[in-house]
Amino acid sequence: MSDGHPPSPSPNGILLPCRIRHVECVRGMYLGSGGVKLYYALGVWVYKHRWQVIFAWALIIAFSMPFAPRVGEVLKAGGFSTGRSEGSRAVRLLQEKLGFPLTTVTVLFSSPDLTVDSPAYQGAMNSILSSLQQYPHVTQVLSYQSTGNRRLVSADRHTTYAIIGFDLGTAAVQRIVPELNELVHSNRQSSSDSITTWITGGPAAYSDIELVSHQDLKRAELVSFPLALIALMLVFGTVVSGLVPALIGGASVLAALAAIFLLGHYMEMSIFVMNVTTMLGLGIGIDYSLIMVSRFREELLQHDVEESVARTVASAGKAVLFSGITVFLGLTGLLVFQFITLRSMGVGGAIVVITSVLAALTLLPAALGVLGHRIDSLPVRWGMRRARGQGGQPISNLDTLGEYPHSSPPADPTQDRLPRGEGTAFRLAESPKQPELGIWSILASWVTRRPWQVFTATLLFLLLLGSPFLRVRMGAPDITTLPNRVSSRQGYDIMVNTFGIGQVSPIFVVLEAGDSIFARDNVGAVYDFVKSMEKKPGVTRVESMVSYAPDIGRGQYQLLYRDPGAIPFPELQKSLSPMAGENLAVINIVTNYNPVSEEAKALAREIRSQGPPDGMNMYVGGAAAELMDLVNELYSTFPKALLLIMVTTYIALLVLFGSVVIPLKAVIMDTLSILASYGALVLIFQDGHFSGLLHFNPAGHVDATVPIVMFCILFGLSMDYEVFMLSRIKEEYEATGDNTLSISRGLERTGGIVTSAAMIILLVSGAFAMADIIVIKALGVGIALAILLDATIVRALLVPATMQLLGDLNWWAPTFLKRGSHPKKPS
């Protein structure tokens, strides 16, 4: 049957219709083009060995299933200190020279009826503290009864607390917190039911963080996975085509978590890796599969299954690989930091990116090869048929990432099998010779007619959204990241409300003398230093070796400490041991400032700038000082991470697009959307807007690690969409040489798929916005907002406007970078 073209001889001398000859020519282009030859060959190999590939992945999944659920066993809370800060050195000196325990927890007692002086109250406390004293690895129990320190009792005498010291590290004590809770509660119930107890402090908070993180992850998975699956079915229009990306994304996460579990036995990894890995893995795993399935369904319209698989890997697979590279490069920025939390997030994220790309390039093509036309089985929208082009052939506008000529070859007339069901991936596209009237091309046309107005308006809008970040207050991840319902947070809040934030989190100064701290001159120097601290604004009291009584002067302390063992005051003798010894003295400075406030940080900075007394070394620690050290170290390293991410991403995009301008524009566009989301972080988590809707109590600051983690994750994720869209625009530009037309056609053919991919990320990250851990909630909200801005304002408006203004300059590159692809001159 003639198709209107003269036949041509085949290699065997048989005349072939031109339509079939065209298909073979395109196949030859794949096999001969160095740019896609490897990807096409990979697709052919996967198809021919599809059952072996599926079997290999089945083994990987079977191996992963026992280990992935146990990943929390090897992950640790904390990891927000490098141990190199001034505050960390101060703590180590106290442990080494004053015998401070390696780790402490606080047991809080309170009764609405009894006071600490009542026999029932004292009996209950003694029962609990005695059992704790006998617990293995407990080195000290400091309470009002054992020390006589009146500061350990509230003003109404209904509340008191005890400090329990251990010779174990924080991670080890964290593991035994559930046992300590059981021990305390069992003894309380046998003593007095009218006394309520809480265990709080660092290890207790970390134990609760681990528990709540697991709960957050389960909740997010239960919400995000079904929603993503429903969205995929609506996008594709059939159950099978929607189910495949979801299963591939789940397999990627499962394999990644198992790999993290094994790696966690050899390196320290943060508990937050679990949530970040799942959020990132589900998002990009499903996104990559969505791109691949979309392309495969399109290829099936014109080719057999084997050819469709090969072409899908050669086109969409190449984009997926480069997109994975950009996400991977973004996450490598976290490896620059010395903090365990950030480094392990980078490692965990890199692992899930690798597994997602591998699954998209191997397992998914193998599954598509097995399914073939059955990919469109079980339609979810009834009574809808796919639009057809001229000659009754089905046509599509989802040629998102191809490296074909602009007009796809006509379908082989022997391959007229149509997938069942109707999805958004199969919307009607106009012939290249006709004006494109899709919503995305209409939008692109509107933008390209007024590029300066759109560019100026969107740029100002993004900068306005980001402007609140100029007044950001950075905080450290602490117990306040937990929800109010958990025991350790409840105990902390009661302590703060009862005893004041200053006593719970004081600034402390360690003075180290060259000889005995009890030498006459050293005692005088400590006395003068303490008096200078008492005069500073915001200081409510100072506790030290020379603060026993206000009526004892400088000279009297010098006489008292000539022989510390013969001090005539038993209470002074008892309180001296935790305050001074050998050549060391510790000074607690209690303020009425919140440790995360600018006033507290300014006071810590002022104390450091004052310097130590002559002949002494000084180390300033405490929550405010440690926060200042954390922020300084984080944001002195951040520029190095930014430089690494931007330079490596620029080089990767330079290789992909062969342009020196496009990668620079992409880097700037990505940065703008991220900065806009930073402003939202301040409005929501610092100022408290929408806190009722998101179910959290604002802490008045933004966690210092969140902007860094967000940037490293979002830079790669946002670049995904840039790669998808620009790949198509570049193809159109090389085919037509018309910058405006290539923008319009590129946006029309990628707008739907980019929007669908962004919707999946929004659903996944939005599910983590329901987390109870504030850090994870902030990451979920921040990533969701940034992706929303990126897929709408940036990709649909700012990028087309910028490319229209740049014109042919978009694709400029020095001659030595040109790779033989030259745009066709517009007629």
C-alpha positions in Angstrom: 0.0 0.0 0.0 1.5 3.3 -1.0 1.9 6.2 1.4 2.5 8.8 -1.2 6.3 8.4 -1.1 8.4 6.5 -3.7 9.7 3.2 -2.4 13.4 2.8 -1.9 15.6 -0.3 -2.0 16.5 -2.1 1.1 19.9 -3.6 1.7 18.5 -6.9 0.3 17.1 -5.2 -2.8 13.5 -5.3 -1.6 11.6 -2.0 -2.1 10.6 -0.5 1.3 8.0 2.2 1.9 9.6 5.5 2.7 7.9 5.5 6.0 9.8 2.4 7.1 13.0 3.7 5.5 12.6 6.9 7.7 12.4 4.8 10.8 15.5 3.0 9.9 17.3 6.3 9.1 16.4 7.6 12.6 17.6 4.3 14.1 20.8 4.8 12.3 21.1 8.3 13.6 20.9 6.9 17.2 23.6 4.3 16.5 25.8 6.7 14.8 25.5 9.7 17.2 28.1 9.8 19.9 25.8 11.9 22.0 23.2 9.2 22.4 24.8 6.0 21.1 25.7 4.8 24.6 22.2 5.4 26.0 20.5 3.8 23.0 22.8 0.8 23.4 22.0 0.6 27.1 18.3 0.6 26.3 18.7 -2.2 23.8 20.8 -4.3 26.2 18.2 -3.8 29.1 15.4 -4.8 26.8 17.2 -8.0 25.6 18.1 -8.9 29.2 14.9 -7.5 30.8 14.1 -10.6 32.9 17.7 -10.9 34.2 17.6 -7.2 35.1 14.3 -7.6 36.9 15.6 -10.7 38.7 18.7 -8.8 39.8 16.6 -6.0 41.2 14.3 -8.5 42.9 17.3 -9.8 44.7 18.3 -6.3 45.7 14.8 -5.6 47.0 14.7 -8.9 48.9 18.0 -8.2 50.5 17.0 -4.7 51.4 13.6 -5.5 53.0 15.0 -6.9 56.3 17.5 -4.0 56.7 15.6 -0.9 55.5 13.1 -0.9 58.4 16.0 -1.1 60.9 17.9 1.9 59.6 17.0 3.9 62.7 19.1 1.5 64.8 22.4 2.9 63.4 21.3 6.5 63.2 22.1 9.0 66.0 20.5 12.2 67.2 22.7 15.2 67.7 25.7 15.7 65.5 25.5 19.5 65.5 28.9 20.1 67.0 32.4 19.5 65.6 34.0 19.5 69.0 36.3 22.2 67.9 34.4 25.2 69.2 35.5 27.3 72.2 32.4 26.0 74.1 33.3 22.4 73.4 36.9 23.0 74.8 35.4 24.5 77.9 33.2 21.4 78.5 36.2 19.1 78.0 38.2 21.0 80.6 35.4 20.7 83.1 35.2 16.9 82.5 39.0 16.4 82.7 39.9 18.6 85.6 36.7 19.1 87.7 35.3 15.6 87.2 32.2 16.7 85.4 30.3 13.7 84.0 30.5 12.9 80.3 26.7 13.1 80.0 23.9 14.2 82.3 20.1 13.9 82.4 17.8 15.9 84.6 15.0 14.4 86.6 12.3 16.9 87.4 9.9 16.5 90.4 6.7 18.4 90.9 3.6 18.1 93.1 0.5 20.4 93.2 -0.1 19.6 96.9 3.2 18.6 98.5 6.3 20.7 99.1 9.9 19.4 99.0 10.0 19.6 102.8 7.2 17.1 103.3 8.2 13.6 104.3 6.1 12.1 101.5 7.9 14.2 98.9 11.3 13.5 100.3 10.5 9.8 100.5 9.5 9.6 96.9 12.6 11.5 95.8 14.9 9.4 97.9 13.4 6.2 96.5 13.8 7.3 92.9 17.3 8.9 93.3 18.6 5.9 95.3 17.5 3.5 92.5 19.2 5.8 89.9 22.4 6.0 92.1 22.7 2.2 91.8 22.1 2.1 88.1 25.2 1.1 86.1 27.4 3.9 84.8 25.8 6.6 87.1 28.7 8.5 88.6 26.8 11.2 90.6 23.4 12.4 91.7 23.1 16.1 92.5 19.9 17.2 94.2 18.7 19.7 96.8 19.0 17.0 99.5 22.5 16.1 98.6 24.0 19.5 98.0 21.7 21.9 99.9 21.7 24.2 96.9 18.6 26.3 97.2 18.7 27.1 93.5 17.4 23.6 92.8 14.1 24.3 94.4 11.3 26.5 93.0 10.1 29.6 94.8 6.8 27.9 95.9 8.8 24.8 96.9 6.6 22.5 94.9 9.1 21.7 92.2 12.7 20.6 92.3 15.2 18.8 90.1 18.2 16.5 90.3 21.1 16.1 87.9 22.2 12.5 87.1 25.7 12.1 85.8 27.0 9.2 83.6 30.4 8.0 82.5 29.0 7.2 79.1 28.7 9.3 76.0 25.5 11.0 74.9 24.6 8.3 72.3 25.0 5.5 74.9 22.9 7.3 77.5 20.3 8.1 74.8 19.8 4.3 74.3 19.1 3.7 78.0 16.6 6.6 78.5 13.6 4.3 78.1 15.0 2.1 80.9 15.5 5.2 83.1 12.0 6.4 82.5 10.6 3.0 83.4 12.8 2.9 86.6 11.7 6.4 87.6 8.0 5.8 87.0 7.9 2.4 88.8 9.5 3.9 91.9 7.3 7.0 91.8 4.1 4.9 91.7 5.3 2.8 94.6 6.1 5.9 96.7 3.6 8.6 95.9 1.1 9.1 93.2 0.8 12.8 93.9 4.3 13.5 92.5 4.9 13.8 88.8 8.3 13.2 87.3 10.0 13.9 83.9 13.4 13.0 82.5 14.8 15.8 80.4 18.1 17.0 79.1 20.1 16.2 76.0 20.0 12.4 75.9 16.3 12.3 76.7 15.6 14.8 74.0 17.6 12.8 71.5 15.7 9.7 72.5 12.4 11.4 71.9 13.7 12.9 68.6 14.4 9.4 67.4 11.0 8.1 68.4 9.1 11.1 66.9 11.2 10.9 63.7 10.1 7.4 63.1 6.5 8.4 63.7 6.9 11.4 61.3 8.3 9.1 58.6 5.5 6.6 58.9 2.9 9.3 58.8 4.5 11.0 55.8 4.8 7.7 53.9 1.1 6.8 54.6 0.1 10.2 53.3 2.6 10.9 50.4 2.7 7.6 48.7 -1.1 7.1 48.2 -1.4 10.8 47.1 1.5 10.5 44.7 0.0 7.3 43.3 -3.4 8.9 42.7 -1.7 11.9 41.1 0.2 9.6 38.7 -2.9 7.7 37.7 -4.6 11.0 37.0 -1.6 12.2 35.0 -1.4 9.1 32.9 -5.0 8.0 32.9 -4.4 4.4 33.7 -3.7 2.3 36.8 -0.6 0.5 35.4 1.2 3.5 34.0 0.6 5.4 37.3 1.6 2.4 39.5 4.9 1.8 37.7 6.7 5.1 38.7 5.4 4.7 42.3 6.8 1.2 42.6 10.1 2.2 41.0 10.4 5.2 43.5 9.6 2.9 46.4 12.2 0.4 45.3 14.8 3.1 45.1 14.1 4.3 48.6 14.1 0.8 50.0 17.5 0.0 48.4 18.9 3.3 49.6 17.7 2.9 53.2 19.3 -0.6 53.3 22.6 0.8 52.0 22.5 3.5 54.7 21.8 0.9 57.3 25.0 -1.0 56.3 27.0 2.2 56.0 25.8 3.3 59.4 27.9 0.6 61.0 31.1 2.2 59.8 30.3 6.0 60.0 28.2 8.2 62.2 25.0 9.2 60.6 22.2 11.5 61.8 18.6 10.4 62.6 17.5 13.1 60.2 19.0 11.1 57.3 16.1 8.8 57.4 13.5 11.5 56.8 15.5 13.4 54.2 16.4 10.3 52.3 12.8 9.1 52.1 11.5 12.6 51.1 14.2 13.0 48.4 14.1 9.4 47.2 10.3 9.3 46.8 10.3 12.6 45.1 13.0 12.2 42.5 12.5 8.4 42.1 8.9 9.0 41.1 9.8 12.1 39.0 12.4 10.2 37.0 10.1 7.3 36.4 7.3 9.7 35.4 9.6 11.3 32.7 10.6 7.8 31.4 7.1 6.4 31.3 5.8 9.5 29.5 8.4 9.2 26.9 7.9 5.4 26.5 4.2 5.8 26.0 4.9 8.3 23.3 7.4 6.1 21.5 4.9 3.2 21.5 2.7 5.3 19.2 5.3 4.9 16.4 7.6 2.0 17.3 7.7 -1.5 18.6 8.4 -2.2 22.2 12.1 -2.8 21.9 12.7 0.3 19.8 10.5 2.3 22.2 12.6 1.2 25.2 15.9 2.0 23.5 14.6 5.4 22.4 13.3 6.2 25.8 16.6 5.4 27.5 18.5 7.4 24.7 16.4 10.5 25.2 14.6 10.7 28.6 17.3 8.5 30.1 20.0 10.9 29.2 18.1 13.8 30.8 17.5 11.7 33.9 21.2 10.9 34.2 22.2 14.6 33.9 19.4 15.6 36.3 20.6 13.0 38.8 24.1 14.5 38.4 22.9 18.0 39.3 21.0 16.7 42.3 24.1 14.7 43.3 26.4 17.7 42.9 24.0 19.8 45.1 24.2 17.3 47.9 28.0 17.1 47.7 27.9 20.6 49.1 26.9 19.1 52.5 30.1 17.0 52.5 32.1 20.2 52.9 30.8 20.7 56.5 32.4 19.0 59.4 29.1 18.5 61.2 28.0 14.9 61.3 24.4 15.8 60.7 25.1 17.7 57.5 27.7 15.3 56.2 25.5 12.3 56.7 22.5 14.0 55.0 24.8 14.6 52.1 25.9 10.9 52.0 22.4 9.6 52.5 21.0 11.9 49.8 23.8 10.9 47.4 23.0 7.3 47.9 19.3 7.7 47.2 20.1 9.7 44.1 22.3 6.9 42.8 19.7 4.2 43.5 17.0 6.4 41.8 19.0 6.9 38.7 20.1 3.3 38.5 16.5 2.1 38.9 15.3 4.6 36.2 17.9 3.5 33.7 17.7 -0.3 34.4 14.7 -1.6 36.3 12.2 0.8 34.8 13.2 0.1 31.1 13.2 -3.6 31.9 9.7 -3.4 33.4 8.5 -1.3 30.4 9.9 -3.9 28.1 7.9 -6.6 29.8 4.7 -4.6 30.0 4.9 -3.2 26.5 1.5 -1.9 25.4 0.0 -3.2 28.6 1.5 0.0 30.3 -1.9 1.6 29.5 -4.0 -1.1 31.0 -6.8 -0.4 33.5 -7.9 3.1 32.4 -9.2 5.4 35.2 -11.0 7.8 33.0 -13.7 6.1 30.9 -15.1 7.0 27.6 -12.1 9.1 26.4 -10.1 8.3 23.3 -6.7 9.6 22.3 -6.6 12.4 19.7 -5.4 11.4 16.3 -3.5 13.4 13.8 -3.5 13.3 10.0 -4.2 9.9 8.5 -5.7 8.7 11.7 -2.3 8.4 13.5 -2.2 9.2 17.2 -0.1 12.3 18.0 1.3 13.7 21.2 2.9 16.8 22.5 5.1 15.1 25.1 8.2 14.8 23.1 9.9 16.3 26.0 13.6 15.4 25.8 14.2 13.9 22.4 17.2 14.4 20.2 15.2 13.7 17.0 14.4 16.0 14.2 11.5 18.3 15.0 9.0 16.2 13.1 8.8 12.7 14.6 8.8 9.9 11.9 5.4 8.6 11.0 4.3 5.5 12.6 4.8 2.1 11.0 1.5 1.2 9.5 1.9 -2.3 10.9 2.1 -0.9 14.4 -1.3 0.6 15.0 -1.9 -0.8 18.5 -3.1 1.9 20.8 -2.6 1.9 24.6 -5.9 1.9 26.3 -7.0 4.8 28.5 -6.5 8.5 28.2 -3.9 10.4 30.1 -2.7 14.0 30.2 0.5 12.8 28.6 -1.5 12.3 25.4 -3.0 15.7 24.7 -3.4 16.9 21.2 -0.4 18.7 19.7 -0.6 20.8 16.6 1.4 19.9 13.6 4.7 21.8 13.3 3.4 23.6 10.3 0.4 24.9 12.2 0.3 27.4 15.0 0.5 25.8 18.5 -2.5 26.7 20.5 -1.8 24.8 23.8 -2.0 26.6 27.0 1.7 26.6 27.5 2.5 27.9 24.1 -0.1 30.6 24.6 1.6 31.5 27.9 5.0 31.5 26.3 3.7 33.7 23.5 2.3 36.2 26.0 5.6 36.3 27.9 7.8 36.6 24.8 5.8 39.6 23.6 6.5 41.6 26.8 9.8 40.1 28.2 10.9 43.2 30.0 7.7 43.6 31.9 7.5 40.0 32.9 11.2 39.8 33.8 11.0 42.9 36.0 7.7 41.9 37.7 8.7 38.4 38.5 12.2 39.3 39.7 10.8 42.0 42.0 8.2 39.5 43.3 10.8 36.9 44.1 13.1 39.4 45.8 10.1 40.7 47.8 9.3 37.2 49.0 12.9 36.7 50.0 13.3 40.0 51.8 12.2 38.8 55.3 15.4 36.6 55.3 17.4 39.8 55.8 16.1 39.9 59.4 16.6 36.1 60.1 17.6 35.0 63.6 19.4 31.7 63.6 18.9 29.1 66.2 20.4 25.7 67.1 18.6 22.4 66.9 17.7 21.7 70.6 14.9 20.3 72.7 12.5 22.9 71.4 12.4 21.2 68.0 10.2 18.6 69.7 6.4 18.8 70.0 5.0 19.8 73.4 3.4 16.4 73.9 6.6 14.5 74.5 8.0 14.0 78.0 11.4 15.6 77.6 10.0 18.7 76.1 7.3 19.0 78.8 10.0 18.7 81.5 12.1 21.3 79.8 9.2 23.8 79.5 8.3 23.3 83.2 11.9 24.0 84.2 12.1 27.1 82.0 8.7 28.5 83.4 9.6 27.6 87.0 13.3 28.4 87.3 13.8 30.8 84.3 15.6 30.2 81.0 18.8 31.8 82.5 19.3 29.1 85.1 18.4 26.3 82.7 20.8 27.6 80.0 23.4 29.9 81.6 26.5 31.2 80.0 29.5 29.8 81.7 33.2 30.8 81.7 36.1 28.5 82.5 39.2 30.3 83.8 42.5 28.3 83.5 45.4 29.5 85.6 49.1 28.7 85.1 49.3 27.5 88.7 46.8 26.7 91.5 43.5 28.5 91.1 43.6 29.0 94.9 46.8 31.1 94.8 46.3 34.5 96.4 46.6 36.5 93.1 44.4 34.1 91.2 41.6 34.2 93.8 41.8 38.0 93.6 41.7 37.9 89.7 38.7 35.6 89.8 36.9 37.9 92.3 37.5 41.0 90.1 36.3 39.1 87.0 33.1 37.9 88.7 32.4 41.5 89.9 32.8 42.8 86.3 30.3 40.1 85.1 27.7 41.1 87.7 27.7 44.6 86.3 26.8 43.6 82.8 23.2 44.4 81.6 20.9 41.4 81.6 22.9 39.5 84.2 20.7 38.4 87.2 23.3 36.6 89.2 26.7 35.0 89.0 27.7 31.7 90.6 31.3 31.0 91.3 33.9 30.1 94.0 33.8 33.7 95.2 30.0 34.1 95.2 29.2 32.2 98.5 27.9 35.3 100.4 27.7 39.0 99.4 29.3 40.1 102.7 32.6 38.3 102.1 35.1 40.5 100.3 38.0 40.0 98.1 40.6 39.8 100.8 38.5 37.4 102.9 38.2 35.0 100.0 42.0 35.1 99.6 42.4 34.2 103.2 39.7 31.4 103.1 41.4 29.7 100.1 44.9 29.7 101.6 44.0 26.1 102.7 40.9 25.0 100.8 40.7 21.8 102.9 40.4 23.7 106.1 37.5 26.1 105.1 35.3 26.5 108.3 32.0 26.7 106.4 30.6 23.3 105.5 28.2 24.7 102.9 31.0 26.6 101.2 33.2 23.4 101.3 30.3 21.4 99.7 29.6 23.9 96.9 33.3 24.5 96.1 34.0 21.2 94.4 31.9 21.7 91.3 33.1 25.4 91.0 36.9 25.1 91.3 39.8 22.7 91.5 43.5 22.5 90.7 44.1 25.3 88.3 40.5 25.7 87.0 37.5 27.8 88.0 34.0 27.8 86.4 31.7 30.8 86.6 28.0 30.5 85.8 26.5 33.7 84.5 22.7 33.6 84.8 20.8 36.1 82.6 17.1 36.8 81.8 17.9 36.3 78.1 16.7 33.5 75.9 19.9 31.7 74.6 18.9 32.2 71.0 18.2 35.9 71.4 20.5 38.5 69.9 21.0 39.9 73.4 22.4 36.6 74.8 24.7 36.2 71.8 25.9 39.8 72.2 26.6 39.2 75.9 28.6 36.1 75.1 30.5 38.0 72.4 31.2 40.8 74.9 32.5 38.5 77.5 34.9 36.9 75.0 36.1 40.3 73.8 36.8 41.4 77.4 39.4 38.7 77.7 40.7 36.7 80.7 42.5 38.0 83.7 46.2 38.3 83.4 48.0 35.0 83.4 44.9 33.0 82.7 43.2 31.4 79.7 39.5 31.8 79.3 36.8 29.7 77.5 33.2 30.9 77.2 30.5 28.2 76.8 26.8 27.6 77.3 23.9 27.6 74.9 24.3 31.2 73.6 28.0 30.8 73.0 27.6 27.4 71.4 24.9 28.8 69.1 27.2 31.6 68.1 30.0 29.1 67.4 27.7 26.9 65.4 26.4 29.7 63.2 29.8 31.1 62.7 31.3 27.7 61.7 28.3 26.8 59.5 28.2 30.1 57.6 32.0 30.4 57.2 31.9 27.1 55.4 28.7 27.7 53.5 30.4 29.9 50.8 32.8 27.0 50.0 29.8 24.7 49.6 28.0 27.2 47.4 31.1 27.6 45.2 31.5 23.9 44.9 27.9 23.3 44.0 27.6 26.2 41.5 30.9 25.5 39.7 30.4 21.8 39.3 26.8 22.2 38.2 27.8 24.9 35.7 30.4 22.5 34.2 27.8 19.7 34.0 25.3 21.9 32.2 28.1 23.3 30.0 28.8 19.7 28.8 25.1 19.0 28.3 24.0 22.2 26.5 27.3 23.4 24.9 26.5 27.0 26.0 28.3 29.2 28.4 25.3 31.4 29.0 22.5 28.9 29.6 24.3 27.3 32.7 24.9 30.7 34.2 21.2 31.6 33.8 20.1 28.3 35.2 22.3 28.8 38.3 20.9 32.3 38.9 17.2 31.2 38.4 17.7 28.4 40.8 19.2 30.7 43.4 16.3 33.1 43.1 13.6 30.6 43.8 15.5 29.3 46.9 16.0 32.8 48.3 12.3 33.4 48.0 11.6 30.3 50.0 14.0 31.5 52.6 11.8 34.5 53.2 8.9 32.2 53.7 10.9 30.3 56.4 11.3 33.5 58.4 7.6 34.5 58.1 6.4 31.0 59.1 8.9 29.6 61.6 10.4 32.8 63.1 7.4 35.1 63.0 4.8 32.3 63.5 2.5 33.0 60.6 0.4 29.9 59.8 1.7 28.2 62.9 -1.8 27.2 63.9 -2.4 25.6 60.4 0.9 23.7 60.6 0.4 22.8 64.3 3.6 24.0 65.9 4.7 26.7 68.4 7.1 29.2 66.8 10.5 29.3 68.5 11.3 32.9 67.3 14.1 31.7 65.1 15.0 29.6 62.1 17.2 26.5 62.7 20.6 27.4 61.4 21.0 24.2 59.5 17.7 24.4 57.5 18.7 27.1 54.9 21.9 25.2 54.2 20.2 21.8 53.8 17.4 23.4 51.7 19.9 25.0 49.3 21.9 21.8 48.8 18.7 19.8 48.1 16.8 22.3 46.2 19.5 23.5 43.9 19.7 20.0 42.3 15.9 19.4 42.4 15.1 22.7 40.7 17.8 22.1 38.1 15.9 18.9 37.2 13.2 21.0 35.7 15.7 23.3 34.0 17.3 20.4 32.3 14.0 18.9 31.1 12.8 22.2 29.7 16.0 23.5 28.2 16.7 20.2 26.5 13.6 20.6 24.5 14.1 24.3 23.8 17.6 23.5 22.6 16.3 20.8 20.2 13.7 23.3 18.8 16.4 26.0 18.4 18.7 23.7 16.6 15.8 22.6 14.3 14.5 26.1 13.6 17.1 28.7 14.5 14.2 30.8 15.9 14.7 31.7 19.5 11.1 32.8 20.2 9.6 29.8 18.5 11.9 27.4 20.3 10.9 28.9 23.7 7.2 28.6 22.8 7.5 25.0 21.5 9.8 24.0 24.3 7.5 25.3 27.0 4.5 23.7 25.3 6.1 20.3 25.2 7.5 20.3 28.7 5.1 22.4 30.6 2.7 19.6 31.4 5.4 17.1 32.4 7.3 19.6 34.5 4.1 20.6 36.3 3.3 16.9 36.9 6.8 16.2 38.3 6.7 19.3 40.5 3.3 18.2 41.8 4.8 14.9 42.9 7.6 16.7 44.8 5.0 19.0 46.3 2.9 16.1 47.5 5.9 14.2 49.0 7.5 17.2 50.7 4.1 18.6 51.8 3.5 15.3 53.6 6.7 16.0 55.6 5.3 19.4 56.5 3.0 17.6 58.9 6.1 16.3 60.9 6.2 17.0 64.6 10.0 17.6 64.5 10.3 21.3 63.7 13.5 20.8 61.6 11.8 18.2 59.3 8.6 20.3 59.2 10.7 23.4 58.1 12.4 21.4 55.4 9.1 20.0 54.1 7.5 23.4 54.0 10.6 25.1 52.6 11.1 22.6 49.8 7.4 22.5 48.9 7.3 26.3 48.6 10.5 26.5 46.6 9.3 23.9 44.1 6.0 25.6 43.8 7.7 28.9 43.0 10.2 27.2 40.7 7.6 25.3 38.6 5.3 28.3 38.3 6.9 31.8 38.6 10.4 30.8 37.6 9.9 28.2 34.9 6.7 29.5 33.3 7.5 33.3 33.5 11.0 34.3 34.5 13.0 31.7 32.4 11.1 32.4 29.1 11.3 36.1 29.6 15.1 35.9 30.3 15.7 33.7 27.3 13.7 36.0 25.1 15.8 39.0 26.2 19.0 37.1 25.6 18.0 35.9 22.2 20.6 34.0 20.3 23.1 34.8 23.0 21.5 32.0 25.0 23.4 29.4 23.0 26.7 31.2 22.5 29.9 29.3 23.2 33.5 29.6 22.0 34.2 27.7 18.9 36.2 25.0 20.6 33.1 24.1 22.7 30.9 23.6 19.7 30.0 20.0 19.1 28.9 20.1 15.5 25.3 21.0 16.1 24.4 24.3 14.4 21.0 25.9 14.5 19.0 26.1 11.2 18.7 29.7 10.0 15.1 30.9 10.3 13.4 31.5 6.9 
